Amino acid sequence: METIGAFEAKTHFSALLARVRGGERVTITHRGKPVAMLVPVEAGRSRLPAAEVVARFRRARRGLRLAGTPVRELIEAGRRR
């Protein structure tokens, strides 16, 4: 994995993207300290349909409580103020 400074990364960004597209990983530094990594997107990574993501959030929200009080109740109390 190569390390490259932020200024050089900005200057040669298109070339860096081409290298990453080819499978390389590049660490970007600022004043000698690593701050970011350019890595290829995982091949064949599938995305969930938006409807499935929304359904999962709704299932996760069901039954949430804060200190024994349902979250929905806290939201409604905040709206009445």
TIMI-2910 file (N, C-alpha, C, CB; in pm, 1 decimal, decimal comma, always signed):
<rs>
+----------+----------+----------+----------+----------+----------+----------+----------+----------+----------+----------+----------+------+
!      n_x !      n_y !      n_z !     ca_x !     ca_y !     ca_z !      c_x !      c_y !      c_z !     cb_x !     cb_y !     cb_z ! resn !
+----------+----------+----------+----------+----------+----------+----------+----------+----------+----------+----------+----------+------+
!    +85,6 !   -117,3 !     +0,0 !     +0,0 !     +0,0 !     +0,0 !    +89,8 !   +123,1 !     +0,0 !    -97,2 !     +0,1 !   +122,9 !  Met !
!    +60,0 !   +214,4 !    -90,7 !   +140,3 !   +335,8 !   -102,2 !    +83,6 !   +445,0 !    -12,2 !   +145,5 !   +384,1 !   -248,5 !  Glu !
!   +171,7 !   +532,2 !    +34,3 !   +133,2 !   +649,5 !   +112,1 !   +166,0 !   +771,8 !    +28,9 !   +205,9 !   +653,9 !   +251,2 !  Thr !
!    +72,6 !   +866,6 !    +25,9 !    +90,2 !   +986,6 !    -56,9 !    +38,6 !  +1107,3 !    +20,8 !    +15,4 !   +972,6 !   -194,4 !  Ile !
!   +104,4 !  +1220,5 !     +5,9 !    +62,2 !  +1342,8 !    +73,6 !    -64,5 !  +1400,3 !    +12,8 !   +172,8 !  +1446,1 !    +68,8 !  Gly !
!   -136,9 !  +1478,8 !    +90,7 !   -264,5 !  +1535,3 !    +46,7 !   -247,7 !  +1624,1 !    -76,6 !   -328,2 !  +1615,3 !   +159,9 !  Ala !
!   -143,6 !  +1706,1 !    -80,2 !   -123,8 !  +1794,9 !   -194,5 !   -101,6 !  +1713,8 !   -322,2 !     -4,4 !  +1889,1 !   -169,5 !  Phe !
!    -16,1 !  +1613,2 !   -313,0 !    +10,7 !  +1529,8 !   -429,6 !   -114,1 !  +1451,5 !   -470,7 !   +126,6 !  +1433,5 !   -400,7 !  Glu !
!   -191,2 !  +1404,9 !   -372,5 !   -314,7 !  +1332,2 !   -402,5 !   -412,0 !  +1422,6 !   -478,1 !   -380,0 !  +1279,5 !   -272,4 !  Ala !
!   -421,2 !  +1548,2 !   -434,1 !   -510,9 !  +1642,7 !   -501,2 !   -462,8 !  +1669,2 !   -643,6 !   -519,9 !  +1775,3 !   -421,8 !  Lys !
!   -335,0 !  +1683,4 !   -658,8 !   -277,1 !  +1714,7 !   -789,2 !   -293,1 !  +1599,5 !   -887,9 !   -130,1 !  +1749,4 !   -773,9 !  Thr !
!   -282,2 !  +1476,4 !   -839,4 !   -284,2 !  +1359,3 !   -927,2 !   -405,3 !  +1270,0 !   -899,0 !   -154,8 !  +1278,8 !   -910,8 !  His !
!   -518,0 !  +1329,9 !   -863,6 !   -634,5 !  +1252,8 !   -820,5 !   -684,3 !  +1155,0 !   -926,7 !   -746,0 !  +1346,6 !   -782,8 !  Phe !
!   -692,1 !  +1198,5 !  -1052,1 !   -740,6 !  +1109,9 !  -1158,8 !   -651,8 !   +987,1 !  -1173,0 !   -747,0 !  +1185,3 !  -1292,4 !  Ser !
!   -521,3 !  +1006,3 !  -1166,0 !   -428,6 !   +894,5 !  -1176,1 !   -443,7 !   +801,0 !  -1056,3 !   -284,3 !   +945,3 !  -1186,2 !  Ala !
!   -465,8 !   +858,8 !   -937,1 !   -486,6 !   +775,8 !   -817,9 !   -612,3 !   +690,5 !   -833,0 !   -497,0 !   +864,0 !   -691,6 !  Leu !
!   -718,8 !   +751,3 !   -884,0 !   -843,2 !   +675,8 !   -902,7 !   -822,5 !   +559,6 !   -999,0 !   -954,8 !   +767,8 !   -954,6 !  Leu !
!   -746,1 !   +582,3 !  -1103,0 !   -718,9 !   +475,8 !  -1199,5 !   -644,4 !   +361,1 !  -1131,5 !   -637,1 !   +529,9 !  -1319,0 !  Ala !
!   -548,8 !   +393,3 !  -1046,6 !   -473,8 !   +289,8 !   -975,3 !   -562,7 !   +213,6 !   -878,6 !   -356,3 !   +351,5 !   -900,2 !  Arg !
!   -650,2 !   +286,7 !   -808,4 !   -741,0 !   +222,7 !   -713,7 !   -839,5 !   +133,6 !   -789,7 !   -816,9 !   +329,2 !   -629,2 !  Val !
!   -885,9 !   +181,5 !   -902,4 !   -975,0 !   +101,1 !   -986,9 !   -906,7 !    -30,7 !  -1024,5 !  -1015,2 !   +179,9 !  -1115,1 !  Arg !
!   -774,9 !    -27,1 !  -1037,3 !   -696,9 !   -146,3 !  -1069,5 !   -669,8 !   -235,9 !   -950,0 !   -567,5 !   -106,1 !  -1130,6 !  Gly !
!   -718,6 !   -198,4 !   -830,7 !   -704,7 !   -284,4 !   -713,5 !   -609,4 !   -235,5 !   -606,8 !   -661,5 !   -416,2 !   -756,3 !  Gly !
!   -537,1 !   -127,1 !   -632,2 !   -443,1 !    -76,0 !   -531,0 !   -516,3 !     -4,5 !   -417,7 !   -341,6 !    +19,7 !   -595,8 !  Glu !
!   -448,2 !     +5,9 !   -306,3 !   -496,3 !    +84,7 !   -192,4 !   -395,0 !   +195,4 !   -168,8 !   -515,8 !     -4,3 !    -62,9 !  Arg !
!   -442,6 !   +315,4 !   -140,9 !   -354,2 !   +430,2 !   -121,3 !   -393,1 !   +501,4 !     +7,7 !   -361,1 !   +527,8 !   -242,6 !  Val !
!   -294,9 !   +526,3 !    +93,4 !   -316,9 !   +603,0 !   +215,7 !   -278,2 !   +747,6 !   +188,0 !   -235,0 !   +544,4 !   +336,1 !  Thr !
!   -365,7 !   +840,5 !   +226,4 !   -338,7 !   +983,1 !   +208,4 !   -303,0 !  +1042,3 !   +343,8 !   -461,3 !  +1057,0 !   +145,4 !  Ile !
!   -193,1 !  +1117,8 !   +345,6 !   -146,6 !  +1177,8 !   +470,6 !   -158,1 !  +1329,4 !   +464,5 !     -1,5 !  +1136,5 !   +499,9 !  Thr !
!   -165,0 !  +1389,2 !   +581,0 !   -161,2 !  +1535,5 !   +594,4 !    -58,5 !  +1564,6 !   +701,8 !   -303,9 !  +1597,3 !   +630,9 !  His !
!    +47,8 !  +1631,9 !   +661,1 !   +159,4 !  +1660,6 !   +750,5 !   +217,3 !  +1533,5 !   +812,1 !   +115,0 !  +1755,6 !   +860,3 !  Arg !
!   +223,6 !  +1430,7 !   +728,3 !   +286,5 !  +1306,0 !   +769,3 !   +198,7 !  +1208,7 !   +845,5 !   +401,9 !  +1336,8 !   +850,9 !  Gly !
!    +75,5 !  +1248,1 !   +876,7 !    -13,2 !  +1160,0 !   +952,3 !   -123,0 !  +1107,7 !   +860,0 !    -74,6 !  +1234,3 !  +1074,5 !  Lys !
!   -150,6 !   +978,0 !   +862,0 !   -256,5 !   +921,4 !   +777,8 !   -392,6 !   +979,9 !   +813,8 !   -259,8 !   +768,7 !   +791,5 !  Pro !
!   -466,5 !  +1024,2 !   +711,2 !   -599,6 !  +1081,2 !   +735,8 !   -708,9 !  +1014,9 !   +652,8 !   -598,1 !  +1229,4 !   +706,8 !  Val !
!   -672,6 !   +945,8 !   +545,3 !   -774,4 !   +883,8 !   +460,7 !   -712,9 !   +769,0 !   +382,7 !   -837,1 !   +987,3 !   +364,5 !  Ala !
!   -801,1 !   +683,9 !   +331,1 !   -758,2 !   +573,3 !   +247,1 !   -846,8 !   +566,9 !   +124,8 !   -761,6 !   +440,1 !   +324,3 !  Met !
!   -784,4 !   +547,8 !     +9,4 !   -859,4 !   +521,6 !   -113,4 !   -850,6 !   +371,6 !   -135,4 !   -802,8 !   +603,6 !   -238,1 !  Leu !
!   -965,1 !   +306,0 !   -138,7 !   -968,4 !   +161,6 !   -157,8 !  -1072,9 !   +128,9 !   -264,1 !   -999,6 !    +87,6 !    -23,8 !  Val !
!  -1052,0 !    +20,1 !   -337,7 !  -1151,2 !    -17,2 !   -438,1 !  -1282,5 !    -59,2 !   -373,3 !  -1097,9 !   -130,0 !   -525,9 !  Pro !
!  -1391,5 !    -31,5 !   -441,3 !  -1522,4 !    -75,6 !   -394,8 !  -1525,5 !   -227,6 !   -407,8 !  -1639,6 !     -7,7 !   -476,5 !  Val !
!  -1585,2 !   -291,6 !   -312,6 !  -1591,7 !   -437,2 !   -314,1 !  -1663,8 !   -485,1 !   -439,5 !  -1662,4 !   -490,0 !   -187,8 !  Glu !
!  -1603,8 !   -578,7 !   -508,3 !  -1663,6 !   -632,7 !   -630,9 !  -1791,1 !   -708,9 !   -597,3 !  -1563,5 !   -724,9 !   -705,1 !  Ala !
!  -1893,5 !   -684,9 !   -676,2 !  -2018,5 !   -757,6 !   -659,8 !  -2097,0 !   -719,4 !   -536,7 !  -1991,3 !   -901,6 !   -655,9 !  Gly !
!  -2062,1 !   -609,3 !   -474,2 !  -2133,1 !   -565,1 !   -355,0 !  -2275,9 !   -530,3 !   -391,8 !  -2062,6 !   -444,3 !   -289,7 !  Arg !
!  -2369,1 !   -592,2 !   -328,8 !  -2508,6 !   -565,6 !   -362,8 !  -2566,9 !   -463,1 !   -266,5 !  -2591,5 !   -695,6 !   -359,9 !  Ser !
!  -2658,4 !   -387,7 !   -317,9 !  -2726,4 !   -287,8 !   -236,3 !  -2868,7 !   -333,0 !   -213,6 !  -2722,7 !   -148,1 !   -302,9 !  Arg !
!  -2918,1 !   -304,9 !    -94,5 !  -3056,5 !   -338,4 !    -64,2 !  -3148,3 !   -236,5 !   -130,2 !  -3080,4 !   -343,1 !    +88,7 !  Leu !
!  -3264,4 !   -280,9 !   -173,4 !  -3362,1 !   -185,0 !   -226,5 !  -3404,4 !    -88,0 !   -115,2 !  -3486,8 !   -259,5 !   -285,2 !  Pro !
!  -3437,8 !    +33,3 !   -152,9 !  -3474,1 !   +136,2 !    -54,6 !  -3588,7 !    +90,7 !    +34,1 !  -3512,0 !   +266,0 !   -125,1 !  Ala !
!  -3686,3 !    +22,4 !    -21,9 !  -3801,0 !    -23,1 !    +57,0 !  -3757,2 !   -119,3 !   +167,2 !  -3904,9 !    -90,8 !    -33,6 !  Ala !
!  -3658,7 !   -203,1 !   +140,0 !  -3609,4 !   -296,7 !   +240,4 !  -3534,4 !   -223,0 !   +350,9 !  -3518,5 !   -401,9 !   +175,6 !  Glu !
!  -3458,0 !   -121,3 !   +315,6 !  -3385,9 !    -42,2 !   +415,6 !  -3485,5 !    +26,0 !   +509,0 !  -3294,4 !    +63,1 !   +347,5 !  Val !
!  -3589,5 !    +86,2 !   +452,1 !  -3692,7 !   +153,2 !   +532,6 !  -3761,2 !    +51,7 !   +624,1 !  -3797,5 !   +223,2 !   +441,1 !  Val !
!  -3794,1 !    -64,4 !   +569,8 !  -3860,2 !   -167,3 !   +651,0 !  -3771,1 !   -210,3 !   +767,5 !  -3896,5 !   -289,5 !   +564,1 !  Ala !
!  -3642,1 !   -224,7 !   +743,8 !  -3550,5 !   -263,8 !   +851,6 !  -3542,7 !   -156,8 !   +959,5 !  -3410,9 !   -291,1 !   +795,5 !  Arg !
!  -3539,6 !    -28,4 !   +919,3 !  -3537,9 !    +79,6 !  +1018,5 !  -3665,6 !    +79,1 !  +1100,8 !  -3520,1 !   +215,7 !   +949,9 !  Phe !
!  -3778,0 !    +58,7 !  +1035,4 !  -3905,4 !    +56,8 !  +1108,6 !  -3911,1 !    -58,2 !  +1208,4 !  -4022,5 !    +46,2 !  +1010,9 !  Arg !
!  -3860,0 !   -175,3 !  +1166,8 !  -3857,1 !   -289,5 !  +1259,3 !  -3764,8 !   -260,0 !  +1377,3 !  -3811,0 !   -418,0 !  +1186,1 !  Arg !
!  -3654,1 !   -196,4 !  +1353,0 !  -3558,5 !   -165,6 !  +1459,8 !  -3615,9 !    -62,5 !  +1557,3 !  -3426,6 !   -113,9 !  +1400,0 !  Ala !
!  -3694,6 !    +31,5 !  +1504,2 !  -3752,2 !   +136,5 !  +1588,7 !  -3862,0 !    +86,0 !  +1680,4 !  -3806,6 !   +246,9 !  +1503,0 !  Arg !
!  -3932,5 !    -17,0 !  +1636,6 !  -4044,6 !    -68,8 !  +1714,5 !  -3999,8 !   -107,8 !  +1854,6 !  -4107,9 !   -189,2 !  +1644,0 !  Arg !
!  -4068,1 !    -55,7 !  +1951,8 !  -4039,6 !    -94,7 !  +2088,5 !  -3922,5 !    -24,3 !  +2154,7 !  -4015,6 !   -237,2 !  +2092,1 !  Gly !
!  -3860,4 !    +73,0 !  +2087,8 !  -3750,2 !   +145,3 !  +2151,5 !  -3803,1 !   +226,3 !  +2269,2 !  -3678,4 !   +237,9 !  +2049,6 !  Leu !
!  -3728,4 !   +223,5 !  +2377,1 !  -3767,2 !   +298,5 !  +2496,8 !  -3645,3 !   +371,3 !  +2552,0 !  -3828,6 !   +204,2 !  +2604,7 !  Arg !
!  -3669,0 !   +485,1 !  +2612,4 !  -3563,5 !   +560,9 !  +2676,9 !  -3604,7 !   +578,0 !  +2822,1 !  -3539,1 !   +699,5 !  +2606,2 !  Leu !
!  -3531,4 !   +517,3 !  +2911,0 !  -3561,6 !   +520,3 !  +3054,5 !  -3704,5 !   +473,2 !  +3079,7 !  -3541,4 !   +662,5 !  +3111,5 !  Ala !
!  -3746,8 !   +370,6 !  +3004,5 !  -3879,4 !   +312,8 !  +3026,1 !  -3991,8 !   +382,7 !  +2951,6 !  -3910,2 !   +313,9 !  +3170,6 !  Gly !
!  -3964,1 !   +496,1 !  +2890,1 !  -4066,9 !   +569,9 !  +2817,5 !  -4052,9 !   +540,8 !  +2667,9 !  -4056,2 !   +723,1 !  +2845,9 !  Thr !
!  -4162,8 !   +506,4 !  +2601,9 !  -4154,7 !   +483,0 !  +2457,2 !  -4105,3 !   +607,9 !  +2383,1 !  -4292,1 !   +440,3 !  +2402,6 !  Pro !
!  -4022,6 !   +588,2 !  +2283,5 !  -3966,7 !   +699,1 !  +2206,8 !  -4077,7 !   +782,4 !  +2144,8 !  -3872,2 !   +647,1 !  +2097,7 !  Val !
!  -4181,8 !   +718,7 !  +2092,4 !  -4293,6 !   +791,3 !  +2029,8 !  -4353,4 !   +891,2 !  +2129,7 !  -4403,5 !   +691,6 !  +1980,0 !  Arg !
!  -4368,3 !   +850,7 !  +2255,1 !  -4423,9 !   +938,0 !  +2358,5 !  -4333,3 !  +1059,6 !  +2381,2 !  -4442,8 !   +859,9 !  +2490,4 !  Glu !
!  -4202,7 !  +1038,6 !  +2382,2 !  -4108,2 !  +1148,5 !  +2399,6 !  -4115,1 !  +1245,9 !  +2282,0 !  -3965,6 !  +1094,2 !  +2415,1 !  Leu !
!  -4130,3 !  +1193,2 !  +2161,6 !  -4140,7 !  +1278,9 !  +2043,3 !  -4265,1 !  +1365,0 !  +2052,3 !  -4143,1 !  +1194,6 !  +1914,2 !  Ile !
!  -4377,1 !  +1302,8 !  +2086,9 !  -4502,9 !  +1378,8 !  +2097,2 !  -4494,0 !  +1484,7 !  +2207,0 !  -4621,5 !  +1283,8 !  +2125,3 !  Glu !
!  -4429,9 !  +1452,6 !  +2318,5 !  -4414,2 !  +1550,1 !  +2426,1 !  -4330,8 !  +1669,3 !  +2379,2 !  -4349,0 !  +1484,3 !  +2549,2 !  Ala !
!  -4230,1 !  +1644,6 !  +2299,4 !  -4148,2 !  +1752,7 !  +2247,3 !  -4224,4 !  +1841,9 !  +2151,5 !  -4027,1 !  +1697,0 !  +2179,0 !  Gly !
!  -4316,9 !  +1786,6 !  +2077,7 !  -4396,3 !  +1865,6 !  +1981,9 !  -4497,6 !  +1955,5 !  +2052,1 !  -4469,2 !  +1772,8 !  +1884,3 !  Arg !
!  -4541,5 !  +1917,0 !  +2171,5 !  -4641,6 !  +1996,1 !  +2244,2 !  -4581,7 !  +2121,3 !  +2305,4 !  -4706,1 !  +1912,1 !  +2353,0 !  Arg !
!  -4452,0 !  +2128,1 !  +2315,7 !  -4387,5 !  +2243,5 !  +2381,1 !  -4397,9 !  +2366,3 !  +2299,0 !  -4243,1 !  +2215,7 !  +2409,5 !  Arg !
+----------+----------+----------+----------+----------+----------+----------+----------+----------+----------+----------+----------+------+
</rs>
